[in-house]
Amino acid sequence: MYEIPKKLIPDSAKEYRPPRIKLTLQEIKSLSDDELLMLLSGEGQNGVIPAPLLQAISYELTSRQIQRSSKPHWTIIPTFFVACIAAIATLISIYISLR
C-alpha cells in the first residue's frame, strides 16, 4: 500500500552497516566481570551487540553472582562449634545441679 520510493533513500544510508560484535561462550567465560559489564553497557566496543550475545553475557554474570552468593559464610563453622560447646556446658551444669 505505502512504499518508500528508492530515490528518497540516500546512498550513504545504504552503505553503512555497523560492525557486529561476535564472541564465543569460551571467550565470554574467560572475560572478567568488569569486562562483561563494559560490554553490556557498550563501553570500549564499537559495533552492535546482537540480542543473543547480550543474553549470554547477562546469563554468565548472573551465574557468577549465584555461584559467589551460594558459598557459606565464614562464620558458620565457628558458630557451630560454639553452639556445641554451649550445649555441652549446659548438660554439665544440669548434671551438676541435679547431683
Secondary structure, 3 states (H helix, E strand, C coil): CCCCCCCCCCHHHHHCCCCECCCCHHHHHHCCHHHHHHHHHCCCCCCECCHHHHHHHHHHHHHHHHHHHCCCCCCHHHHHHHHHHHHHHHHHHHHHHHC
